[in-house]
Amino acid sequence: MLRERRVTLAAPSRPPVHPYIPNAAPETRAQMLADIGAADIEELYASIPEPLRLRRPLDLPEPFRSEAALVRHVEGLLARNRSTREALSFLGAGAYQHHVPAVCDEVNSRTEFLTAYAGDPYEDHGRFQALFEYESMMGELLTMDVVNVPVYDGFQAAATALLMTARITGRSRVVVTRTIGADKLSKIRDYLAGVAVDLAPIDERTGEVDLAALAGMVDERTAGVYLENPSFLGVISTLGTQVAQLAHDAGALFVVGADPISLGVLEPPLAYGADIACGDIQPLGMHLQYGGGHAGYIGVRDDPRFVMELPSRLFGLAPTSVEGEYGFGDVAYERTSFAVREEGKEWVGTAAALWGITAGVYLALMGPEGMTEVGEGIMARTRYAMERLAGVPGIRIGHRASHHFREFVVDVGPSGKTVPQVNAALLDRGVFGGFDLSSDFPELGRAALYCVTEIHTQDDIDRLAVELTEVLR
């Protein structure tokens, strides 16, 4: 016969000790302070100004005291998410739902790639070669000689590219075209402390940069001009050569933010005069992952003025002690903050090398023909979606006469509804609507940015048109 027994779980009387950090134990901390001759932890923080000190505990919930409880909590949080597996998504604006071949996940989850930190304290297990191959394939895609091991994301890549123009030219002003996302612009302004960032306006007819206005902004003070192609609004630029000419005539450098998955159908930036290309490789084999697995590339010509300004690592071929045998190692390591620490031109930490390996797998699998095929498929779907939605009452398609890649502007203003109202109604129907542009680009009206990729079928786009027709009535 079973007898019920109640057990009261009392909280431990001593402070929690972190299970994975040995020096979390109070006696260990005390011994460490004694060994360095400090009376208490406050001595170590004495140089931090008082206004920056937080003289109270952090406002955090009580710690979980078991791994099982923590797992349950985190899984509960994740269960509240509705992913693109449960809903049909037309969201983009920087994080994109592209097809991820199974081999990308298979390779990037191998322990010799997944677990090594910066690589130096470990056996290499082919990581340097894998990144060399990634750099080589990206160089071929961009027709650039040198491509870096990835930085954290495309935002940092753009900001770093513009900082490079300032260091190379000795100037302290850059011009960025207005056809850029607000989040990326915020990162650029934050990163370029001490460098003025001016915005060139949009031509409202075409969605491209206003060339006449840009011409009046570029002068002998300008270090670099930044153009995205395709732009944040999905418009493919036809003015790259003219923008390059404006920059170069003023002694400035031309930086192009290019989406690598578009380069099977669009000319690479070097073809229309770019000095530096940059962007995010998330479309090349990376899942969305609650916002995307991001990594930033920067591509330049084989010119020491540019190569020596790249802050992140480069891997190249190197001879070994055996005649005729080659390995893979760092190129110009002395320019990095890994080598010279605070004397580095920029700080680069762990970076995002695993995603570089993933993108290398994707590029090797696709090949030139595959990249062309996926690019053509995206462009065809984009145009079909634009024309299909143009027939929905209450909708106006922005910049409809311009060429687009993957994204386009949908103005629901004629319907009398707002973007949040439309998106909420679509979500009730199992559809993620477009990214709300109404605050960042008020001149476009009550507009949203809709995205289609190679994963969308004609039926998906037709369903969107039907759902919007019902929602906008």
N, C-alpha and C positions, 0 to 999 in steps of 0.2 A: 504494500500500500504506500503510495507516494504522499509525502507530507509537504505542504507549501512552506517555503522559508523565504522571508523578505531580507534583502541585503541592502544596506545603505552604502552608496559609493561616496566616500568622503574625498574632498580635494586634497592633494598633497600639501603638507605644511611648508615645504621648502620651495623656492622659486624653481620653475621648470628648467630642465637642462636639455639643450638641443641634442637630439639623438645622433646627429651626423657631424657635430663640431666638437672635438675634444675639449677645446678651451672654453666651452660654455659652463663647465663645472666651476662653482665659486672657489674651491680650493686651488684649482688650476690657474684661474685668473689671479688669485692672490700670489701664487708662486711666480708667475710671469712678471707682475709688478715689482716683486722683491728682486728678481733677477736684473731688472733694468734700473733699479734704484728709485722707483717712483712710489710716492706714498699712497696715491690713489689714481683712479682713471682720469680725474679732473686735470692732473698735471699734463696729460697727453693732449688735452684740448685747450690748453691755456692760450694758444696763439689765435684761436677762433674768436672774432669780435663778439662781445656780449649781445648785440642786437640780432646776431644770427643763431644764438643758442636757444634751444627750446627747453625751458625749465619746467617741463611737465611730461608725464608719460604720453606716448602716442595714443591717439584715440582709436584703439583697435579692439576687436572682440577678444575674448579669452582664447588662448591657444587650444588647439585640439591635442588631446593627450594620448591619442592612439592613431596609428596609420589607418585603421579601418574607419574610424570616425571621419578623418580627413578625406578619404576616398569617397565615402558616402556624401559628404558635403559638396565636394567638387563635382561629382557625377550629378547631383541634384541641380547645381548651377548649369551644367552643360545641357541637361535635359530641357531647360527652359528655352533653349535656342531652337529656332526653326531654320533649317539649312536648305540649301538648294537641292537636296535630295527629297525634301518634302514639298517644296514649292517651286513653281516655274519662275525663274529669275531673269529679269532684264536690267539688273543693277551692274554697273561697272565703276566708272569714275576713279580708277586707280587700282582696283583689285578685281580680277577677271576670272570668269568661269570658263576655262578652256579644258579641252580633253587632256587628261594626264595618262600617258601610256603606262601600263603596269610595270614595265621594266624600269621606269624612273623611280618608282617606290622601292622596287626590289634592290636596286643598286644603292640608293642613298640610305637604306636601312641596314646595310652591311656594317658590322661592328668596326672594321678597320677604317671606315670613313666616318661613321656616326659618332664614335666615342673620343677620338683624338681632339685635343684642344687646339693649340696653335701648331702642333706637329713636331716641333723641335725636341721635346722630351721623349718622343715616342719613336718606335720603328716606323718607317714611312709607309710601308704597305701599299705603295703605288699612288698615294694621295698627290704628290707633286706632279707625277705624270698625268694623272686625271685632270688636274687643274691646268697643266700645260696644254693638254688636248682641248679643254674648254676654251682657253684663251685663243688657241689657234683657229678653232671653228668660228668663234665670235669675230676674230680678225677677218676671216674670209667672208662672213656675212656682211660685215661693215666695210670691207675693203680697206681696213686700217691695219697698220703694221703691229701695233702694240695695244693689248687690252689687259686691264688689271684683274687681279684676283678680286672678287666682288667686295664692295663696301656694303654697309648695312641695308640700304634701299636706294630706289631711284631718286628720292628726295635728296639724300646726301650726295649722290653722284652728281646731280645738277648743281648743288651748292658748291661742291668741291671743284667741278669744272669751271665755275665762274670765279672761284678763288684763285684757281690756276691762272686765269687770264689776268687777274690783278697782279699776281706775282711776276708773271712773264713780262707784262708791259710796264710795270711800275706805276700804273694808274689806279684810281680808287673809285671808279664809277662804272656800273653796268646797266644795260637796258634790257629788260625782260618784256617779251610781248604779252599782252593782256590775255591771250588765249592759253592760260595756264590755270590749274586748279588752285583754289584758295589755300589749301593745306600745304601744297608744295611751295607756294609763294611765301607762306609764313615761315617754313623751314629755311628757305633761301635767305630771307631777311634776318632771321635769327642767327644763321651760320655765318653770314657775311658782316659781322660786326666791324665797323670802320670802313665798309665799302657801301657807297650809296647805291640803292636799287630803284631805278625809274621804270615806270610801266608805259609801254607803247600801246595805244588804243586799238580796238577792233574795228574793222570795216564792217558796219552792220549789214551791208548787203551780202557780203560773201562769207563772213565769219573768219576771214584771214586778218592778218595784221594790217593796219592802215599804213601803207608804205610811205605816203607823203608825210604823215605825222612822225613816223619813225625817222625819216630823213632829217627832220628838224631837231631830233633829239641826240643823234650820234655825232660826236665831235672829237676834238683832240684830247678831251678828258676821259673818253670812254675806253674802258679796258676790254669789255666783251659785250656781244649782243647774243641773246638767247632766244631761240625759236623752237617750238615743239612741232614735230611733224610725224604722225598726225597730231593735231592739237588736242587739248583736253576736251574740246567740244566735238571731236571726231573729224574735223575738217582737214583734208589733205592740202598742204600748202603747195601753191604753184609759184611762190615768190622767193623760193630759197636762193636762187642765183642773185636776184636783186638785193636781198638782205645781206648776202655775203659781200657783194660789191660795196654796199654802203659801209659796212663794218671795216673792210680792208682799206677803203679810200681814206678812212679816218685813222688808220693805224691800229684799229681794234681787232680783236679775234672773234670768230664766229663759232658759237656753240649750238649744236642741234640736239634736242632731246628726241630720240627716235625709239619707237617701240620695236623691239627686235622681231616680233612675230609678223610685223608688216613688211619686213625687208625682202620677202620672197616676191613681192609685187611692186614695192616702191623703190626708187633709187636710193642707194645708201647716201648718208649725209656728205661724204667726201666728194661725191659726184657733182654736188652743187655748191662746193666751196667751204664746207665745214672744216675748221681747224681741230675741233674736239667734238666727239659724239658721246652721248651719255643716255642712260635710261635705266629701266627696271626689267629684270629678267623673269619676273613672276609668271608671265604667260608661257614660259618655256619649261613646262613640266612640273609646275608647282600648284598644289591645291589652294583653295581659298583660306582654309584654316582660321576661321573667325577673323578674317581680314586679309589673309594672304601670307604666304611665305615669300618675303621680298628680299631682293639683293640688287645692288646697283653696279652697272658696268660703266667704264670710261675708256674710250678708244682714242688713240692719237697716232700720228705718223712717227716713223723712226727718226725723230729729231731730238737730240739731247735736251734742247730747251723745254720740250714738253715732257719727255720721258722722266727727267729728273724732278719734275714737279708732281708726278703721281705719288700720292702718299701711301698707297697700299702695296702689297707685295706683288712681285712679278716672278713667274717661273719660266726658266728657259733651259735649253740643252747645255750640258757642261761635260767636258772630257773627264774621264776617270784616270786612275793610275795605270790602267791597262790600255795599251796602244790600240786605237780604233774603237774603243768602247766609250759610250756616252751615258750619262745619267741626267737627272733633272734637279735643278737647284735654283736658289734665289738670284735674281738679276738686280744689280745696283742696290743691294740690301742696305748700304750705308745711308741712303736717303730717307729711310723709314724711321718712324718713331720706335719701332722694335729695336733698332740699332742705336739711336742717339737719344731716345727717351724724350725729355722735355725740349730738346733742341730740334726736334723734328718739325717740318713745315706744317704738318697737321697731325693730330693724334688719330691713329687707326688701331683699333683693338682687335677683338676676336674676328671681326668681319663676318662674312656669310659664305664661307668657302664651301660648305656642304651644298648650298644651292647652286654654286658654280659647277660642281660635279654633276648635279641633277640636270642643269641646263645643257651641259656637255653631252650627257646621255640622250637627251631629247634631240639635240641638233644632229648627233650621229645617227639616230634612228630615222629622222625625217629626211636628211640629205637635202640637196638643193631642190630637187623636184617636189619633195614633200612640203618644203617651206613655200614654194610657189603655189602648190595646190591648196594649202590651208589658207594662204592669203587671198587667193581668188575666191575661195568659198566664203570667207568672211565678208569680202566686198560685195559679193552677189547677194548675200543675206541682208546686209545693211541696206542696200538699195531697195530690195523687195520690201523690207519692213518700213522704210520711209514712205514708199508709194502706197503700201497697204494702209498705213495709219493716216496718210493724207486724206483718205476717203472717209474717215470717221468724222461724223458731225461734231463740231465743237473743238476741233484740233487744228492747229497750224504747225507745219513742219518748218523749223528754222533752217535758213541757208540751204534751201532745197536744191538750188541749182549748182551748188558746189559738190565736189567729190568728197566722199566720206569713207572712213574705215572704222567699222565696229560700233561707233557711237554717233548719235544725232540728237538734236534738240526737238522736244515736243512741247509746244505751248498749248496749255489747256485753258488759257484765259477766255477765248471765245465762248466756252461752255458756261462761264460764270462760276466755276468751281476752282478751288485751290489745289496745289499739288499734294499737300498732306491729306486733304479730303479724298482725292482720287486714289492715292496710295493706300489709305486705310481701307477703302472699299475693295480695291484689288486684292489686298492681303486676305480679306474675308473670303475671297474667291480662290485662294491658293496661288496668288501671283505676286511676286515682288515687282513693283513698278520702278520707274526711273529715279535717279538721284535728283533731289530737289535743288534747282539752280536759282530759285527766286531771290534768295538773299545775297548770294555771291555774284550773280549776274542779273540784277534787276532790270536792266535794259532789254532783256530777252522776254520779259513778261512773266506770266505764271508758268514757268518752264521747268521741264525735267529732262535729264540726260538719260536716254535709253540705250541699252547695249545689247548687241547680238553677236554671237561667235559661231564657230563651226559646230558647236553642240546643239544649236537651235535648228529645228526642222521647220518646214513650211507650215505644218500643222500647229507648231508652237506659236509662230507669228500670227497665223490666222486666229488662233484662240485669243491672243492678246487683243487683236482688233475687235473681236466679238465682245470680250469682257469690257473693253474701254467704251464700246458703243452703249452697253447696258449701264455702265457706271455714270456716263456723262449725260444721260437722258434727264 
